[in-house]
C-alpha cells in the first residue's frame, strides 16, 4: 500500500502534524477558496463595466434625438466607457 501523505509544520507553540484525509481536505479547501476569490474578482470587474455602460447610456439619453454625436462631445469621465471600436477609430484618424 502507498504511504499516506503527512504534513509537519513547526510553529512557536510546537509541531503540528496532519496526515491522511486531513491533508486532502486542506488542499481541497485551499483550491476552493482560490476559485471563489478568482470568481469574485471577475464578477467585480464585470459589475464595474456594466455600471460604466449604464452611466454612458444615461448621459447619451440627455442629448436631443437626431443630433450627431462625436466622441469629442462626450465628457472625459465617460471615455473609459466607450466601446473599443470607437476609440480605435479615433486613433486612426
KESELO-345510 format. One record per residue: residue number from 0; residue in one letter; x, y, z of N, C-alpha, C in turn. Coordinates in steps of 0.05 Angstrom, whole numbers, plus 32768, in hexadecimal, padded with zeros to 4 digits. Layout:
// KESELO-345510
> seq,type,n.xx,n.yy,n.zz,ca.xx,ca.yy,ca.zz,c.xx,c.yy,c.zz
> NUM,A,X,Y,Z,X,Y,Z,X,Y,Z
...
END
This chain:
// KESELO-345510
> seq,type,n.xx,n.yy,n.zz,ca.xx,ca.yy,ca.zz,c.xx,c.yy,c.zz
> 0,X,8011,7FE8,8000,8000,8000,8000,8012,8019,8000
> 1,X,8007,802D,7FF4,8016,8047,7FF3,8014,8055,800E
> 2,X,8029,8063,8013,802A,8073,802C,8017,808A,802A
> 3,X,800A,8090,8040,7FF9,80A7,8041,800A,80C0,8045
> 4,X,8002,80D6,8038,8012,80EF,803B,800F,80FA,8057
> 5,X,8025,8105,8060,8024,8111,807B,8032,812C,807A
> 6,X,8026,8140,8086,8032,815B,8087,8039,8161,80A3
> 7,X,8052,816C,80A7,805B,8175,80C1,8063,8192,80BF
> 8,X,8057,81A2,80D0,805D,81BF,80D0,8067,81C6,80EC
> 9,X,807E,81D3,80ED,8089,81DC,8106,807F,81F8,810C
> 10,X,8074,81FC,8123,806A,8216,812C,8077,821D,8146
> 11,X,8072,8235,8150,807D,823E,816A,8071,822E,8181
> 12,X,805A,8222,817C,804C,8213,8191,8052,81F5,8190
> 13,X,8062,81ED,817D,8068,81D1,817A,8064,81C8,815D
> 14,X,8065,81AE,8159,8062,81A3,813E,8046,819A,8139
> 15,X,803B,81A1,8122,8020,8199,811A,8024,8184,8104
> 16,X,8018,816E,8107,8019,815A,80F1,7FFD,8151,80EA
> 17,X,7FFA,814C,80D0,7FE0,8143,80C6,7FE6,812F,80B0
> 18,X,7FD6,811B,80AE,7FDA,8106,809A,7FC0,80FB,8090
> 19,X,7FC2,80EC,807A,7FAB,80DF,806F,7F96,80F1,8063
> 20,X,7F7E,80EE,806C,7F67,80FD,8061,7F68,811A,8067
> 21,X,7F75,8122,807D,7F76,813E,8085,7F86,814E,806F
> 22,X,7F9C,8142,8065,7FAC,8150,8051,7F9B,8155,8038
> 23,X,7F8C,8140,8030,7F7B,8143,8018,7F66,8159,801C
> 24,X,7F5A,815A,8034,7F45,816E,803A,7F51,818A,803A
> 25,X,7F69,818D,8045,7F76,81A8,8046,7F7C,81B1,8029
> 26,X,7F87,819F,8019,7F8E,81A6,7FFD,7F74,81AD,7FEE
> 27,X,7F5F,819D,7FF1,7F46,81A3,7FE3,7F3A,81BD,7FEC
> 28,X,7F3B,81C3,8006,7F30,81DD,800F,7F41,81F5,8005
> 29,X,7F5B,81F1,8003,7F6C,8207,7FF8,7F65,820B,7FDB
> 30,X,7F61,81F6,7FCC,7F5A,81F9,7FAF,7F3F,8206,7FAC
> 31,X,7F2B,81FE,7FBC,7F11,820A,7FBA,7F11,8227,7FC2
> 32,X,7F21,822E,7FD6,7F24,824A,7FDE,7F30,825B,7FC8
> 33,X,7F44,8250,7FBA,7F50,825E,7FA4,7F3C,8262,7F8D
> 34,X,7F2C,824E,7F87,7F18,8250,7F72,7F03,8265,7F79
> 35,X,7EFA,8265,7F91,7EE6,8279,7F9A,7EF1,8295,7F98
> 36,X,7F0A,8299,7FA1,7F17,82B3,7F9F,7F19,82BC,7F83
> 37,X,7F21,82AA,7F71,7F24,82B1,7F54,7F09,82B9,7F48
> 38,X,7EF5,82A9,7F4E,7EDA,82B0,7F43,7ED0,82CB,7F4E
> 39,X,7ED5,82D0,7F67,7ECE,82EA,7F72,7EDC,8301,7F64
> 40,X,7EF5,82FD,7F5F,7F05,8311,7F50,7EFA,8316,7F35
> 41,X,7EF3,8301,7F26,7EE7,8304,7F0B,7ECC,8312,7F0D
> 42,X,7EBB,830A,7F1F,7EA1,8316,7F21,7EA2,8333,7F28
> 43,X,7EB6,833B,7F39,7EB9,8357,7F41,7EBE,8368,7F28
> 44,X,7ED1,835E,7F17,7ED7,836E,7EFF,7EC0,836E,7EEB
> 45,X,7EB1,8358,7EEA,7E99,8358,7ED9,7E85,836D,7EE2
> 46,X,7E81,836F,7EFC,7E6E,8383,7F06,7E78,83A0,7F01
> 47,X,7E92,83A4,7F04,7E9D,83BF,7EFE,7E98,83C6,7EE1
> 48,X,7E9C,83B2,7ECF,7E98,83B7,7EB2,7E7A,83BD,7EAC
> 49,X,7E69,83AE,7EB8,7E4C,83B2,7EB4,7E43,83CD,7EBE
> 50,X,7E4C,83D5,7ED6,7E45,83EF,7EE1,7E50,8406,7ED0
> 51,X,7E67,8402,7EC4,7E73,8416,7EB3,7E61,841A,7E9A
> 52,X,7E58,8403,7E8F,7E47,8405,7E77,7E2C,8412,7E7D
> 53,X,7E22,840D,7E95,7E08,8419,7E9D,7E0C,8437,7EA0
> 54,X,7E22,8440,7EAC,7E27,845D,7EAE,7E2A,846A,7E93
> 55,X,7E38,845D,7E80,7E3B,8468,7E65,7E20,846A,7E57
> 56,X,7E10,8455,7E59,7DF6,8456,7E4D,7DE4,846B,7E59
> 57,X,7DE5,846F,7E73,7DD6,8484,7E80,7DDE,84A0,7E75
> 58,X,7DF8,84A4,7E71,7E01,84BD,7E66,7DF8,84C1,7E49
> 59,X,7DFA,84AB,7E39,7DF2,84AD,7E1D,7DD5,84B3,7E1A
> 60,X,7DC4,84AA,7E2C,7DA8,84AF,7E2B,7DA1,84CD,7E31
> 61,X,7DB4,84DC,7E3B,7DAF,84F8,7E40,7DB3,8509,7E27
> 62,X,7DC0,84FD,7E13,7DC4,850C,7DFA,7DAB,8509,7DE8
> 63,X,7DA2,8520,7DDD,7D89,851F,7DCD,7D8B,850C,7DB5
> 64,X,7D74,84FF,7DAF,7D74,84EC,7D99,7D79,84FA,7D7E
> 65,X,7D86,84EB,7D6C,7D8C,84F6,7D52,7DA6,8505,7D51
> 66,X,7DB2,850C,7D68,7DCB,851B,7D68,7DE2,8507,7D65
> 67,X,7DF5,850E,7D54,7E0C,84FC,7D51,7E1E,84FF,7D69
> 68,X,7E29,84E8,7D72,7E3A,84E7,7D89,7E56,84DE,7D81
> 69,X,7E6A,84EE,7D88,7E85,84E6,7D84,7E92,84E1,7D9F
> 70,X,7EA8,84D1,7D9F,7EB4,84CB,7DB8,7EC0,84E3,7DC6
> 71,X,7EC5,84F9,7DB6,7ED0,8511,7DC2,7EBB,851F,7DD4
> 72,X,7EA2,851B,7DCE,7E8C,8527,7DDE,7E88,8519,7DF9
> 73,X,7E91,8501,7DFB,7E8D,84F1,7E13,7EA1,84F9,7E28
> 74,X,7E99,84FF,7E41,7EAC,8507,7E56,7EC1,84F2,7E5B
> 75,X,7ED8,84FA,7E63,7EEF,84E8,7E67,7EE9,84D2,7E7C
> 76,X,7ED7,84D7,7E8F,7ED1,84C3,7EA3,7EC3,84AA,7E97
> 77,X,7EB8,84AD,7E7F,7EAA,8496,7E72,7EBB,8489,7E5D
> 78,X,7ED3,8492,7E57,7EE3,8487,7E42,7EEB,846A,7E47
> 79,X,7EEF,8463,7E60,7EF6,8447,7E66,7EDE,8435,7E62
> 80,X,7EC6,8440,7E5F,7EAE,8430,7E5B,7EA9,842B,7E3D
> 81,X,7EB6,843A,7E2C,7EB1,8438,7E0F,7EBA,841C,7E05
> 82,X,7EAC,8411,7DF2,7EB4,83F7,7DE6,7ECF,83FA,7DD9
> 83,X,7EDF,83E4,7DD9,7EFA,83E5,7DCE,7EFB,83ED,7DB1
> 84,X,7EE7,83E5,7DA1,7EE7,83EC,7D84,7EE5,840A,7D80
> 85,X,7ED7,8418,7D91,7ED5,8436,7D8E,7EF0,8443,7D95
> 86,X,7EFD,8439,7DA9,7F17,8444,7DB1,7F2C,843E,7D9C
> 87,X,7F2C,8426,7D91,7F3F,841F,7D7C,7F3B,842F,7D63
> 88,X,7F22,8435,7D5C,7F1C,8444,7D44,7F27,8461,7D48
> 89,X,7F25,846C,7D60,7F2F,8487,7D64,7F4E,8488,7D63
> 90,X,7F5B,8472,7D6B,7F78,8472,7D6B,7F83,8471,7D4E
> 91,X,7F74,8463,7D3C,7F7C,8460,7D21,7F79,847A,7D11
> 92,X,7F67,848B,7D19,7F62,84A4,7D0A,7F77,84B9,7D0E
END
